Amino acid sequence: MADAQHRKSFAASRRSILKGLGAAAIGITLTSKTRRAFAEEEKKLNFYNWDTYIGETTLEDFKNASGIDVNMSLFATNDELFAKLRAGNPGYDVIVPGSEFVERMIQANMLEPLDHAKIPNIKNISPEFINDAPYDPGRKYSMPYTWLVIGIGYRKSKVKSVPDSWKYLFDSDEYKGRIAVMSDASELFRNCFKYLGKSINDNSPELIKQAEALLIKQKPNIKTFHEDNGQDLLAAGEIDVVMEYNGDIAQVMKEDDDLNFVVPKEGAMRQSDTLAIPKGAPHPENALKFINFILDAKTGEEITKTILYPSPNAAAVALMPASYKDNPVIFPPADLMAKCEYPRYLGPEFTRLLDEAMTRLRAA
């Protein structure tokens, strides 16, 4: 990124809640045109993305290379993205769903299959992200954009030792009043499952109850259930340990060398954000061109320099400096990552049980 001030603008996570903005756009926003009007337009692409989750010049570079104008609108959560498209595609061509929601959208017949012949830059993706994607076998509906893992961010000067276990967040008063955990029910409870020695994809109602009881007991020690701004709370000194994504902590670490991140020894939830084409996309050919452009090595490098998330684009990673490639926060040790799991979509009943448990936890 260009300078310290600009880097700080990216400290707000790509999952930041855009209060009051809804689908606020960067650049040109979507209008109320009908799908037919979109279809009649040439050289247009409507991109639905997370906040601060694209390179500084990516959209301009794509226009220069293809002549296609990109209208980028923002969403704040996967649930928002799902709800917007479940009601009918209002005109988006490319979206960026998380891995669990890719599986959910495939099951709901909300995604177009991808023509790999028109995405030759798939060759730049590390084979593990093509062959080991349980939420989309064979990458029929999505291409990997980034990957990420949830762990513990911490202030080195405020901890007695590296907080390398979920115990410090879920089952200890050592950092009472200085703890922040995620407010998302799936992320919070399913990482608690790992602490309890279970898979994050265990859908046992009894396990949910066990995790709920543990978290209710721990609640007096927790300062806040954050809306994915945990890295900002940590950077501001409001907390000392936080449940957060590695990419978010990597961003604020550039400004403060007293911060660090660790994947808990029990393992954690890993995820991937993806590029997909929703059903009813008005410009499907432009969408394929855009996805292929994003997977270009130089494009991937430019994006990665901006957002600092782990990239599945091996060709782009090869162009990055050692400070990125050898960063154990961005690329945690293999032995810890081997204990991490992708969340699977386990159906509406499991989601309901998690949401109800989270409601009770909030009220406790």
Secondary structure, DSSP 8 states (H G I E B T S, - for coil): ---HHHHHHT-S-TT---TTTSS-EESS---S--HHHHHH-SSEEEEEE-TT-S-SSHHHHHHHHH--EEEEEE-S-HHHHHHHHHT---S-SEE--BHHHHHHHHHTT-B----GGG-GGGGGB-HHHHH--TTSGGGSS-EEEEEEEEEEEEEGGG-SS---STHHHHS--TTTTSEEEE--HHHHHHHHHHHTTS-TT---HHHHHHHHHHHHHHGGGEEEEESS-HHHHHHTTS-SEEEEEHHHHHHHHTT-TTEEEE--TT--BEEEEEEB-BTT-S-HHHHHHHHHHHTSHHHHHHHHHHH----SBHHHHHHS-HHHHT-TTTS--HHHHTT-B------HHHHHHHHHHHHHHHH-
